[in-house]
Amino acid sequence: MGAGLIPLPTARIKVNGALSTSFPISNGTRQGCPLSPLLFTLSLEPFLEAVRRNPAIPGLQGVNRSHKVTAYADDLLLFLTDARQSLLAVVGAFEVYGKLAGLKINMSKSEILNVSVPDGEAVGIRDVFPFHWCDAKMKYLGTWLSPTLQDLFALNFLPLLGMIRDDLKIWNTKFLSWMGRVAVFKMNVLPHILYLLQTVPVTIPGSFFKSFQSEMIKFVWAGRKPRLRLAVLCRPKEAGGMPLPDLLAYYRAAQLNRLVDWSSATGRRGWLDLEGTDLGVPLWTLPWLPHQAVPNAARTHPLIGNTLRLWDRLKFSHALSSSPSPLLPLTSNPLFAPGVRTSLRRHLVEGNRLLTMHVAHIPTLAA
């Protein structure tokens, strides 16, 4: 069975309504071709590796490695701790890469968000480098970033309510059934809020959920008085519901999903390494430690502390964990200072995560 030859793509140019003859395209890919992002990723990787290997660009130090740059297609985010020295090295890397790849960075559209540079030094940097300087916030991949984590809720979630109201006003002009309105809410509104819940895991006050529910109910009932309770509307169809999304349940699920990431032994997510810095214990131990053993740095952290507080409220009410838990760590546990000898730990478990369930006999009920 012979393999067929794949013909080269062709194109025609239309000028004033007249089409040219077809000509083969021997360079590049068609618009929308799934090969395009893969090729771009391969072409960008040498630049990213040059930044990672450059000692003149010190990044943020995590638990196990240094973090200098993150990339999503052509959207780059660099973490620079020595601003002046690092920026010189980054601009030089851009120039070398541009000559080799035939690409050019638009400096006027590139932005800097100052997190820790003193004001006097920041003024000097502004005069030297042609980047746009962001005073209080910077947008990356649809999310507003700020110098302090405490500002993330106001920057990201509060404007979302206004966007939802404006969007639903447009849909209110359409003739839609109840189920059609629920579908619009799920397809048009819910993805926006779910993205933020997963990428900005901050504390959300109850007033936000009430405002969200108010907009949802007002839209579903077209501004009329509701004839069914919200709890009924949120039920599955099989149980007589519509079903409307329960934002509070989504919020809790997004927060608890962070515990899954913390506990993953194979995860290579960069945010895990950064978030676990200066806590005193590894992230994976936090959900299972007794309250008095959780370091103050973790309990007061704007993101980690919020997740732990929610976990403490839900783990018993939803029967998610017993106390003590079989997952109670015997390594990296401040209340178990002696620890376990390395030779014994290796005999009991692979890796460094020795848990109570690895050494204790846990009886099970007979079937």
Salt bridges, closest charged atoms under 4 A:
GLU45 OE2 - ARG52 NH1 2.85
GLU49 OE1 - ARG52 NH1 2.79
GLU49 OE2 - ARG53 NE 2.78
ASP135 OD1 - ARG126 NH2 2.84
GLU215 OE2 - ARG165 NE 2.81
GLU215 OE2 - LYS218 NZ 3.91
ASP261 OD1 - ARG269 NE 3.55
ASP273 OD2 - HIS67 NE2 2.74
GLU275 OE2 - ARG258 NH2 2.77
ASP312 OD1 - LYS315 NZ 3.48
